[in-house]
Amino acid sequence: MSRQSLRSAILAATATLDEAGVPSPGVDAEELAAHLLGVSRTRLGMTPLVESSWLEGYRSLVARRAERVPLQHIVGSVQFGRAHLVVGPGVFVPRPETESLVVWALDVIAGVTAPLVVDLCAGSGAIALAISAARPDARVIAVERSPSALAFARRNIVQHIDSGGTRVELRGGDVTDQRLLADLDGTADLVLANPPYVPDGTPVEPEVANFDPPEAVFGGPDGLTVIKPLISVAAGLLKVGGALAIEHDDTQGETVPDLLRARRVLTDVVDHQDLAGRPRFVTATRVRMVAADIEPPAAAAPPDGTRRKGLSRRGKLRS
Ligand SMILES: C[S@@+](CC[C@H](N)C(=O)[O-])C[C@H]1O[C@@H](n2cnc3c(N)ncnc32)[C@H](O)[C@@H]1O
């Protein structure tokens, strides 16, 4: 059987993926090769030559990626912080930019023993499991509405426990329902959320349009349909001194912080950027509510800012 150079196969695959418009063709060509060889990307150099039968399999994976099937769907999993998650059709693929929110969250609870952490809009369980893996003493509760996402989250939690992790509680339901988590009112040290927030109709990359569930990505005409009621639910869950982090669209770097500032029970509202320097998530702290404090209605959303050209990390296409 003839053998060929792995490097030249990866270079050919990179050219194919580049032509198909895949954003990171070289990385994806290497990831697919590593997946098929059963090694990590850093160990590809250990395999200088491959059989022609292997090449056939590799080319068919590359062809699927060139059709813009997400890399994570082809390999079936994704690493998110310390969590290894199974993903596929029917669940949102966790994004690297959300890891900044997890890093912030872990820092906030660094000095808290056995913190109670609630992950609203849990999807595959990414945030909940990354927190649990880093803080096994935490009580982590993940909340999700979609039956298919819940099935992935359940599977990922079982895998996490089987590999020595601590239990993560999974609850099915709508996070905008004020009664859903009433038993936890005033008890959470940390509430985290990566809700659907892309304004309806925003053009997105094929991987997002064809493979991420729409209810995971789009958040109504202004992208705030879930975020607005979620803020009330999150504020109610927090204990005094507890903290909140909500990921948002890069066009919402003023709108969402303003929604939090309009709540008297929240203070220290700070917006944070992702690694690309885009506004990405907002944080706040719960303060004690005094009798005179009456929640004002949610602030009206300021007009949408001017859109930048280019592609956002969530896969939006901008004109
Ligand atoms: C952007 S995804 C985030 C998933 C996960 N937290 C992550 O970072 O990978 C948003 C998730 O929220 C869920 N979702 C949308 N609206 C919801 C609602 N009203 N109640 C509960 N979950 C909701 C979607 O099904 C989807 O799984």
The ligand as an SDF file (V2000), in Angstrom:
LIG
                    3D

 27 29  0  0  0  0  0  0  0  0999 V2000
  -26.3150   30.8040   23.1430 C   0  0  0  0  0  0  0  0  0  0  0  0
  -26.8950   29.2560   23.7230 S   0  0  0  0  0  0  0  0  0  0  0  0
  -25.7840   29.0510   25.0910 C   0  0  0  0  0  0  0  0  0  0  0  0
  -25.5670   27.6390   25.5330 C   0  0  0  0  0  0  0  0  0  0  0  0
  -24.4360   27.4790   26.5500 C   0  0  0  0  0  0  0  0  0  0  0  0
  -24.6710   28.2470   27.7540 N   0  0  0  0  0  0  0  0  0  0  0  0
  -23.1120   27.8680   25.9330 C   0  0  0  0  0  0  0  0  0  0  0  0
  -22.5590   28.9050   26.3050 O   0  0  0  0  0  0  0  0  0  0  0  0
  -22.6330   27.1130   25.0680 O   0  0  0  0  0  0  0  0  0  0  0  0
  -28.4410   29.7120   24.4610 C   0  0  0  0  0  0  0  0  0  0  0  0
  -29.2460   28.5590   25.0370 C   0  0  0  0  0  0  0  0  0  0  0  0
  -30.4180   29.0990   25.6590 O   0  0  0  0  0  0  0  0  0  0  0  0
  -31.5130   28.2600   25.4410 C   0  0  0  0  0  0  0  0  0  0  0  0
  -32.7220   29.0780   25.6190 N   0  0  0  0  0  0  0  0  0  0  0  0
  -33.2140   30.0240   24.7770 C   0  0  0  0  0  0  0  0  0  0  0  0
  -34.2920   30.6040   25.3220 N   0  0  0  0  0  0  0  0  0  0  0  0
  -34.4790   30.0190   26.5350 C   0  0  0  0  0  0  0  0  0  0  0  0
  -35.4290   30.2030   27.5820 C   0  0  0  0  0  0  0  0  0  0  0  0
  -36.3930   31.1200   27.5000 N   0  0  0  0  0  0  0  0  0  0  0  0
  -35.3280   29.4180   28.6800 N   0  0  0  0  0  0  0  0  0  0  0  0
  -34.3530   28.4750   28.7850 C   0  0  0  0  0  0  0  0  0  0  0  0
  -33.4220   28.2660   27.8410 N   0  0  0  0  0  0  0  0  0  0  0  0
  -33.4770   29.0410   26.7210 C   0  0  0  0  0  0  0  0  0  0  0  0
  -31.2960   27.7330   24.0300 C   0  0  0  0  0  0  0  0  0  0  0  0
  -32.0180   26.5360   23.8170 O   0  0  0  0  0  0  0  0  0  0  0  0
  -29.7580   27.5440   24.0190 C   0  0  0  0  0  0  0  0  0  0  0  0
  -29.4160   26.2520   24.4310 O   0  0  0  0  0  0  0  0  0  0  0  0
  1  2  1  0
  2  3  1  0
  2 10  1  0
  3  4  1  0
  4  5  1  0
  5  6  1  0
  5  7  1  0
  7  8  2  0
  7  9  1  0
 10 11  1  0
 11 12  1  0
 11 26  1  0
 12 13  1  0
 13 14  1  0
 13 24  1  0
 14 15  1  0
 14 23  1  0
 15 16  2  0
 16 17  1  0
 17 18  1  0
 17 23  2  0
 18 19  1  0
 18 20  2  0
 20 21  1  0
 21 22  2  0
 22 23  1  0
 24 25  1  0
 24 26  1  0
 26 27  1  0
M  CHG  2   2   1   9  -1
M  END
$$$$
